[in-house]
Amino acid sequence: MSTWSFDLTTAPRDRKLWLASECGKVIPTTWDKKREQWAGFATNGKPPVAWQEFIVPEHPGARSDLDAIADRLIVHKHQFIEDVGSGA
């Protein structure tokens, strides 16, 4: 899980990020090369206060690909009985 960084100078400008605003909003954004600022933030407004990697959360009910594959596998259950010298 990503954590917030309060050092905006370390924010990568080559990918999508979450930025936190001073007014309490969390905004998905990218660096706007033309305007030389983060998209979604006003030119004369307050800059973002923190950033973190953009990760799209998965619904807690969603199943992984591995779960789906496991469901298709044939599972054999074996019971092993140890022969403790019965002579048979």
ABEGO torsion letter per residue (X at the ends): XBBBBABAAABBAABBBBBBBAAGBBBBBBBBAAAGBBBGBBAABBBBABBBBBBBBBBAABBBAAAAAAAABBBBBBBBBBBAGAGX
